Amino acid sequence: MLEESLATVLGSRTSGSLAKLGLMTVEDLLRHYPRRYGIPGELTDMGALRLGEHVTVMAEVRSTTVRPMRSRGGAMLEAIVTDGRDTLQLTFFAKRTGVLRMHEDKLRAGRTGLFTGTVGDYRGRRQLVHPDYLIVGLDAADAEEATIEASRPIPIYPAAASVPTWRIGRSVRTVLDPLTEADVPDPIPQPLRDLHRLPTLLEALRGVHVPDDLDHVKRSQHRLKYEEALVLQTALARRRADRESHSAVPRAAAGGGLLEAFDARVPFPLTQGQIEVGREISADLERATPMLRLLQGDVGAGKTVVALRAMLAVVDAGGQAALLAPTEVLAAQHERTLRDLLGPLADGGTLGGADGATRVALLTGSQGAARKRQALADAASGAAGIVVGTHALLSDTVQFADLGLVVVDEQHRFGVEQRDQLRARGTSVPHTLVMTATPIPRTVAMTVFGDLETSVLTERPAGRAETVTHVVPADNSAWMSRIWQRMREEIDAGRRAYVVCPRIEGDQPEDDAEPDPVDEDPRALEAGEEPAAAARPPLEAVVDVAERLRHLPALEGIGIGEMHGRLTGEQKDAAMAAFVDGATPILVSTTVIEVGVDVPQASTMVVLDAEHFGISQLHQLRGRVGRASEPGLCLLVTHAQEGTPSLERLTAVASTSDGFALAEKDLELRREGDVLGAAQSGGRNSLRLLRVLRDADVLGVARDDARGLVDRDPTLAQSPALAQAIAVWLGEREEFLERT
């Protein structure tokens, strides 16, 4: 029943509209929960409406007038609605006055309604043009329904211009009302429902879609949140149990080996955090159960050194280590960094190599045939104790002599299947260390990485400079000129600068595009005014910006390089090399340099169209400067207006360099509270109501319940609906860690 197509139940016309919201089945529709609830007598705060926002507001009609338009014919209806303080104008246009009489008759003064549309502006007054609307107590099948409708909470759904909230609500009632308990399998086993006094799934669905009051909504939402948490935590508990059922070769570091030699030559003292995390990893490596540990730390916290020490311990124990990076730029950067840190310890079997040294091999998809053959041979023979690579390491052609440790950098770029594919390369299951430079709040780590043990680095190594961040309005020409002058000063002092753009090439002109009818306001034409122009300028692009900077007097004579994803591996390597050695001390780039790129001379970063990047991404980008003793400067250039969520994000980034604080702020700003995101491979979005910051207690309870369930019933044979929910929500392979 729940998997039945909406086209079968509702007909092709209605189902076609709902399909635009991604709703294809009965369950899709029932899981499309209301965003909020309108309370009769409780009107929407008009003062909080933002221009350009698609809204549904509850308001009272103050007045309605219909009049002909003088210069171009036709008629216009203007209705003023209010929350008791502020007002909003509703505007309708028609060729004849009579067409508007229907609206005039319904929009009578004193009536309350829900009005949906995109907030616009006309001569300083906020308005909705041709809004969809529903008048409370009037748009009902009969008097009894109107009485009930006027007294209980009105669900307001995530909607679209072509599918207003009340049309969704009516569709929900059509599919929900006939359902029985037998039609709706409940993923929560009855013992857990009884233990926590939870309603059934059908009861909860009725409680969120057709509530008696707000307490009814709250009880139902709590049950649905717990369900989401239980499905997720049970999947994680199964993964953990599966890992613990396998055996691994213990890798206890031998004394007098590479690790001791590295510790003796490393040019800086380890932080206390690096030492403590190193002990945790060493203890894991010495066990016969495969290690699966998440190492997270803020930008510049020294994760690479911790990972290298773990890899050296495994090499000392007779095994090999593989470091998997998401991009060729980052893989090449890691190889250079490891070689620089190891010095002669990385030159095993070569003239000048230290006694007992190993080799560091690099394997990427764009390598030349000779280099690739050598890297493959070094990995297969065991000559290379450390092999660094991209997805090329996942190829069947790559063999290891004795793979003991897999280090996965930037876990969110890889799926579980990819991670496990490399782990399966060895004769036994290798230990796994997952690294992320994206700080994750504790509750998020518990939710997304619940099958991993977690270590956190919070200190910055001694000598690292701080980076100052400022938000710069793009339309302030004086400040923009000063940016390039300041960049010149940094370059003249021997330093480097990044300029980050959201696109590779500029927007294409759309000379033949027709204007949006809503943007062409007949009243403006009637008054002889031009219609409002498109709001945003084209996004900045690497190719265009690099060319523009080459002609700036302030940057005359300075080499300017380009870096983006369309370059070949060799071109990327050449661009980075020219940047590092100063041939092109300014690098105009996309976010390909976001993670891991380490150029100590880089002191300045300018992010253009910064409002098009997320908090985490901006924090990662900022981490590319200030990596040595010189202080860093990050300038976020934006068109975002005061009071918009975009500017709020940028201000948050500028206000603190604490990545963990920013990660929590990022979650607070996400309207849907979805952590796993749409990139769950093969599954639906499982976090519709659960908010990992706000609902940490629910997560904790569900985690304990899930572990108990899996301990008693590893295959979930006694909980088939829960097993089915995991398969449907998270995909049969449970690849919910995969991000794009």
N, C-alpha and C positions, 0 to 999 in steps of 0.2 A: 504493500500500500504506500509506504513512504517513498519508495523508489519510482512510483508511478509518474509518468510525464505530465507536466502541467498542461500540455496541449490536449491531452486526453480528458483531463478533469475540467479545465476552464475554457477550452476552445482556443483556436489558433490566434485570434486577435489579441485576447488578453495575455495569453502565454508569450506571444511575440514581444509585447511591451515589457513583461517581466524578465524575459531573456536578456534584455539590455542591461539588467542589473545582475546578470549571472545566475538567475534563478530558473532552473530547468525542471526540477522535480518537486514533488510535494514536500519532501524533507528540506530541500533548499529554501522553500518559501517559509516553512514553519521555523527554520533556524535563522530567518532574517528578522532578528528581534527589533522591537522599537528602540529608537535612539533615546527618546525621552517621552514624557507624557504631558498632555495638556490637561490642566485641572480647571473645570468650569468655575468661572469667577476669578481665576488667576491668570492675568494677561502677561504677554511677553514684554520684556523690557526693550522698548524701541531704541533707547539710547545705546544699547550694546550692539546694534546691527552694524556690520561692516560693508562697505561698498564692494561689489563683486561677489558677495557671499550668496549662495543659494540657500534660502531659508524657508521655514514654515513657522509662521507666527500666529498666536492667538490674540485677537484684538477686537475692540468694539467699534462698530461703524458710527462715526460722528455725523457725517453728511454725505450726500450724493447729488451730483449735478450732471446733467446732460446738455451739451450745446453743440451747435454746428461749428465747423471750422471755416474761417472766412476765405482764405486765399486758395485753398486746394480742394475744397469740397469735402464731403464726408462729415462725420460727427465724432465727438469725443465724450467719454464719461470719466469723471474724476470723483473718486470716493476717498474720503479722509477717514482713516481708522486710527485708533488711539489706545494707549495703555493707561490712560488717565493723566499722563504727563507729556510724553512726546507723541508725535504723529507720524504717520506713513501715508503716502499718497498711492492709491491704486488707479491705474490709467488704462482705459480700453479705447480702441479706435474701431470705427466701422464706416462703411460707405454710406449707410443710411441711419438716421436717428432711430428708426423703429427696431433695428437689430439690437440696439443697446437697452431696450425696454426690459428685457428679461433680467439683465444684471441690475438695472435700476429697481426693479420690483423686489429682488432678493436682498439687495444691499441697502436695507432701510435703517435709518438711524436707530440706535439702541440695540440692534442685533449683534451677537457675538459670533465670530467665525474663525476658521483656520484659513490662512492665506499663504500661498507658496509661490515663490519666484526668485529671481535674482535681483539683489538690491542695486538700484541704479541711482543716478543723481541728475536732477534737472533744475538748473538755476538755484543750486544750494539746497534743494528739497529732496529728501530720500523718497524713492518711489519703486513700485513694482509695476512693470508693464505687462498687461494681459496676464495677471496672475491666475492660477487655478485656486479655487476656494471651496469651502464647505461651511454652510451656516449651521451652527449647533441648534438641534431641535427642529430644523426645517428639512434637511436632507436625510430623511428617515422613511422607512417603509410604512409606518403607521404611528399613531399617537403614543402607543405603549412603548415602542422602540425609541421614539423621540424623548420620552420622559426618562427612560433608562440612560440614553446617550447623554442627556444633559446633566446627569448626576454622577457619572463615574469617569475615571481617568480616560483620556482619549489617547491611544497609542499614536505616536508620531514616528514614522519609519524613515530610515535612510532612503532617500527617493531621488528621482531624476526629473528633469523638466517634463519629460513625456510620460512619466508614471508618478503622479502625485501620491502622497502618503495615504489618503483615504481610499484610493483605488487598490493600493496594496492591502490595506486593512480589510476591504470587502473580499478580496481574493483569499486572504487568510481565513476569514470566516467560512467561506465556501468549502475549503478543504478541511478545516479543523472541526467544524460542527458535527459531521457524521462519524468521526473517528471513535473507536472503542479502545479499551486497554489492549485487547488482542491485536489491534492494528499497529501498536506502537511499542516495539521491543525496548526494554529499559536497560541501558548499559550499566547502571549501578545495580549490583547484586542486592537482592532483598535484605540479607543480613546487614549490609551497610546502610541501606535506607532506614531499616528499623533502628539501628544503632544511633544514627544521626537525626532521626525523626524527619525524614525528607519525603516530600510528595513524589508520586510516580512522574515519569516523563510527561505523560499526557496531561496530568494535573498541572504540572509546571508550565507546559506550553499554553494551556488555557489561562493560567495566571498571568503570563506576560502579555498575551494578545487580547484577552478579554477580562481584565481585572475588575474585581468589585471595588477595590480601593488600593491605595499605595502600599499598605501593609501586605496585601495579596501579591503585589508586584515584587516587593522585597523578598518575601519567602520563596517565590518561584525563581527569581534571579539567583538567590543563594544556592538553590538546588542545581541550577544549570551551570553555575560557576564551579561547584564541586565536581559535577560531571566532567567538565572540560579538564579540570585539574587531575581527576582520577584517570581519565583516558591517557593523558600525557604521561603522568607519573608511572602508570602501569607499563606503558611502552618502554620507558627508561629503565624500570626495574627489570623487565625481561632482558634488555640489553646487558644490564649489569650482571644478571644471573648467568647469561650466556658467556660473558667474558670470564667470569670466575670459574666456569666449568672447564675452561681450557688451561693448558699448562704452557709455561714458557721456560726458556733456559735462564737460570739465575745468572746475572752479570755483575759479579762483585769485582770492583776495580783492583787490579794487582798493584802492589807497592812498587815504587821505583820506575813507573811507566810514564806514558805521555801526560797523564793528568798531573802528576807531580811536577814534571818538567814544565808544563804550561803554567801552573800556579807560580812557579819560580820566576818565570819570565814576564808574566802579565804586568804591564807598566802602571797599573792603578790598583788601589786596594778594593777588594770586593765589599759591597755594602753588607750590613748585617742581614738584610732580607735575602740577598743572593746566597749567603752562606747557609741560612736556615732552609731555603727552598732546595738548595743543593743536597742537604742532608735528607730531606723528604724523598727526593728523587733517587738518591743512592739506596735508601731503604727499600723503595719499590723495586729497583733493579735487582736487588739481591733475592727477591722472592721468586717462587716458581709459578706464581700467577701473573699473567701479563699486566704490566702497568698500563693504565689509561688515565693520564693526568693532564689537566688543563693548567697551563701556565699563563696567567694574564698579568699584565702590568701596563702602566701608563706609558706614553711616549717617552722614550729615553730612559726607561727604568733598568735596562741592562739584561733583557731576556736572552739575547743572543749569546752572551757569555755563559749564562746558566745552561743553555741548551748545548753549547760546545763542550762544557765540562762533562755533561752527561754522555755526549757522544764519545769523548775521549775515554771515559770510564768503561764503556762498552768495548771500544777498540782494545783497551788494555786487557779486557777479559777474553779476548780472542774473537770478538764479533765485529760486525760492520754497522754503520749508521747511515740512514738515508734522510735527507732534509728536503721536504716537498714544499715548493713555493708556488704561489698562484700565477705569477707572471714571469716571463723571461728576464725582464729588467730586474725584478727582485731576486730571481735565482742567481743571476750574474753578480748582483750586489752581495748576496750572501757568500758566494764563492770567494770574491775578493776580500770580504771582511774576515772570513775564516783564515784565508792565507795570510793576511796582514797580522792577525792575532797569533797565529801559530809560527810564522816565520819559517826557520829551517825544519821545524817539526812537521811541516806539510810537504817536505821534499824527499820523501822516502824513496830510496833507490836511485837518487840522482846525485851528481857531484855537488857538494855543499850541504846535503841533507844531514840532519842530526842523527846520531845513533838511535835506532829504534823508531825513527820517524815513520809516518804513514803518508798516504797521498790523499789529496782532495780532488775529486773528479766532478766535472760539470756536465750535465746531460740535458739538452733542450731540443725542441723540435726543429729549430732552424740552424742547428750546427752543421758545419761542413762534414762530409762523409768521413774524412780521415780522423778528425777530432772525435766524432761520435764513435767510430770503431775503437779508438783507444780508450774512451771512457767506458764503453761496454766491456772491453777486455779487462780493464782494471777492476770493475765491479764484480765480474764473474770470477776472476782469479783471487780476489781478496786483497790485491795490491792497494786498492783504494779503500782505506778504512772509513772514509766519509764520502758519500756521493750526494751531490746537490743537484736538484733538477725540478722541472715543471711536471705537467701531466705526462711528459715523455717517460717518466719513471714508471708509469702505470702500464706501459706497453709490455706485451708478452715477450718481446725480444730482450727485455732487461732481466738479467739473472744476477743473483748475489751468491757469494760463497757461503756466507753465514750472517744473514741479516738479523741483528739483535735489537735494533732501536729504530723506530720511525719518528721523526720530528715533523709535524705538520704545522707550517706557518700560516697564520690567518685562516683558522678553521672555517670561518663563515664563507670562504670562497670554495670550499670543498664539501661534497656530500658524504654521508656515512659510507655509502657504497664505495666511493673513491678511496676513502681512508682505509676501509677494510681490504680493498683490492691490493693495496701496497703491503698491508700487514700480512696478506696471504702469500707473499713472495717467498718467505723463508720456509725451511722444513718444519720449524715450530713457529708458534705465534710470537712475533717480536713485541717488545715493549713499545708503547706509544706515548709520545709527549706532544700535546697540542698547544700551540702558542697563539695568542691573540694580542694585538696591540690596541684593540678596541675595548676600553674598560667596560666591565659588565657589573652592574649592581648584584649584590649577593642573591637576591630573589630571582633575578633573571638567570644567573648561572645555575641556580637550583632547578629552574624550569627548562632551560634550553640544553644545558650540559649536565643534566642530572645523572648521567651514567659515568661521569668522570669525577675523579678526585680533583680538588681545586687548590692551586697555590697562587698567591698574589704577591707581586712586587710593588711596593708603594714608594720606596725611596728613589731619589735620583742619584746617580753616581757623583762623587765629588768632582768639582770643576765644571759641571754643566751649567751654562748660563740660562737665565730665564728669557722667555720670549714675551714681548709686549704686543698686545693686539688692539687695534682700533677699527671702528666702523667708519667708513668714508662715503658720504653721499656722492653718487656718480655724477650728479648735475652740478656739483660745486667745482667749477673750472679752476679756481685758484688752488684748491686742495689737490686736484688731479695733477696740475702742473708740478706742485711740490713733491708728489710721489716720485715722478721721474727724476727730478733733481736730486732727491734723497738717494734714489737708486744709483745715480751717477757717483755720488759721494762714496757709497759703499763699494762700488766697483773700483774706484780710484784707490781705495784703501786695501785692495787686494782680495776683496770678498766676492761672493756670488749672489745672484738673485733669481728667484722663480717668479714667473707670471702665469697664473693658472686660469684657464678658460673652460667653460662648460661644453664647447663644441670644437670639432676639428676644422670644419669649414663653415662659412657664414650662412645665414638663412637665405634661401632663394627668393627673389622678388615674386610676388603673386599679382602681376599686373592685370590678369584677367579674372581675378577673384571677385565674386559678387559680395557686396556688403551684407552683413547680418541685418535682417529687417528690424530687429529689436534695437540695433544701434542707430538706426535712422529714424529719429524722433520727428513725427509730422509737425509737432508744435514748433520745433526749431526751424524746419523748412518754412512753416507758415510765417515765422517772424523774420525770415531772411537770413537765418544763421546757418553755418555749416554744421553737418553732423559731427559728433565727437570722433576724433581720430582714434586709431587703435592704441591701446593703452601702453604696451611695452615696446621698446626698441628691439631690434634683432639681438639675439644673444651673441656675446663676444666669442670669437673663434680663433684658434691657434694661428692658422695661416694668415688671417687678416690682421690680427694684433701684432704678430711678428713683423709683418711688412710695415705697419704703421709706426712701430717703435724704431725701425731702421731709418725712418725719415725724421725722427724727433731731434731737434737741435741739442736737447739736453743729453742725448745718448749718442751723439755723433762719434764715429770711430770705434764704437764698442760692438764686438761680435755678438750676434743674437741667434741662438739655436732654437730648434723646434723638436718637440717630443710628443708623440701620440700613438695610438694603437694601430694605425695603418702602416707604420714603418715596419720594415723587416727587422729581424733580430740583429743583424749586422748594423743596420742604420741606427737602431736604438743604442747599441753599444758605442757606436761612433759619436752619437750625440752626447751621451753621458761622459765619454772620455774628453770631448772638447769642452764640456762644461767644467769638469773637474780640473783640467790643466789650464783653464783660463782662456782658451782660444775663443770660446763663446761664453763669457761670464754671465750672460742673461739667458735663461732657458724658458721659453714660452711652451707651456705643456697643458695637456689634459690631466685628469686625475690618475694617469698611469704612474705618477711619482708619489701617489698617496701614501703607500705603505713601504717601509723598509729602506727606501733610498737614503743613503748616508753620505753626505758631502759636507765634511766639517767646515769648509770655507763658506757655506751658504748661510747668509745672515738675514736676508730679506725675502719676503713672499708677498706678492700682491694677488689677491683672488678677485677676479672680475665676475660680475653677476653673482656675487656670493650668496644671494638669496636662493639660488637654484641648487645649493648644496645643503645636506643635512648637518646636524650638530656633530655627529661622530666623524663624518667625512672632513669637515672643516678642522676638527681637532687633530685628525691624522695628518692633514696637509700641513698644518701649522708645525707639526713635529718634525718637518724636514728642515727647519731652520733653528738656530740656537743650539746646535749639537756639539759645539766646542766651547771654548772659554769666552767667545764674543757673544754679547747679548743678541737675541733675535728680534726681528720686527715683522709682524704680520698685519697687513692692511686688507680689510674686507670691504671691497667696493660694491655698492649696492644701489638699486633703484627702489628698494622697499620703502614703503611709506610709514610714517609714524602710526602706531597703533595696530599694525598688522602682525600676524603670527611670524611672518618671515623676519621682520626686524627684531621681534622678540627672541628668535633663535640666535640671530647674529649678536645681539646684545649679551645674551647668555655666554656665548663663546668668548666674547671680549672681556667678560667680567671675571673669568677664572681660568686657570690653567690646570685645574684638578679634573682629570678625565672621568673619574668616578662620579663626581658631582654633576658633570655635564651629562653623563649617561642617564642619571636619574632625572635630570631636567628634560632630557630628550623624551623619556617615557611620559613625563607629565604633560608634555605638549602634544603627544600623539592622541588625536581625538578618539581613535578606536581602541587604543590600548593593546594593539596586536604586536606581540613580540616575534612570533615565528614568521609572520609575513606571508606574502603570496608565493614565496619561492619554495614552500614545502613541495618537494617533488612528488607528484602522483597523489597528492591528498588535498583535502579541503582545508580552508583556514579554520584551525581548531580553537583559536582563542577569540571568541566573539564577545564574551562578557567579562572574562577573567582579566583583571589588571594585576600584574605581578607585584607592583609596589603596594597597591592598596589591599590586595587579597593574599598577602604572604601567609596569613594564618590558615587560609583555606588550602593553599599549596602544601603547607607543612602537614596538615591532617591527611590530605590525599596521598602525600608521599609515604607516610607511615602505613596507611591502609593498603596502598599498592604493593609495598614490599611484603606485607603480610599475605596478601592474595597470591602473589607469585611464589612465595615460600611454600604455601600450602598446595598450590595448583599451578605449576610452572607453565603448562600449556593452555591454561584458562578453559579447560574442558568443562568446568562447572559454571563458567560465566560466558556463554557463547555470544550474548549481545555485546558484552564488553570487548571481546576479541574482534567481533565484527566492526565495532566502532573504531577500534585502533586501525583496522585495515582500511576502512572508508575514510576516516579523518586524516590519518597520517600516511596513508599509502602502504601497500603491502610490505614494502621493504623498510618502512619507517624512516624514510630519508628526510625527516623534518629538520635536520640541522643544515640542510643546503640553503644557501642564500645566493642571490644574484648580485 
